[in-house]
Amino acid sequence: MDTFQALVLDEKDEQTNLDIKQLHKDDLPEGELTIRVAYSSVNFKDGMVAINQQLAESYPLIPGIDLAGAVVDSKDGRFNAGDEMIVTSYQLGTGHSGGFSEVARVPADWAYPFQKACPLKKQ
């Protein structure tokens, strides 16, 4: 899992490009949780980032304002490898690389355990 693919928005000579790139885990931004992304949706805000670059705060940037997946590495005692998480909002996909990637790294405070957010069984 040292390398993975991601959709990357980058700027060069005042021109933006959106390409699928091979990245290394060291290319990810700071954060306490590294997550293997299983799902990410596409919505209007993602279009504003990817097409109009209206909300992109810096480059290069992996768009995707939400993600769901499993923790592969945690530097936060609240979460363990294998925990299924949902991450949405904050600066995800606008100022902090987001969910259009096979792997993401995010601040732990942005993550919410999947079973609490969307329980599949009655509790």
Protein Blocks (a to p, Z undefined) as FASTA:
>chain_A
ZZccddddddeehiacdddddddfklpccdfbdcddfbdcddfklmmmmmnommmmbdcd
dehjbdcdddfbdcbfkbcehiacddeejjnoklgccfkbfbdcddfklpccfklmmccb
dZZ
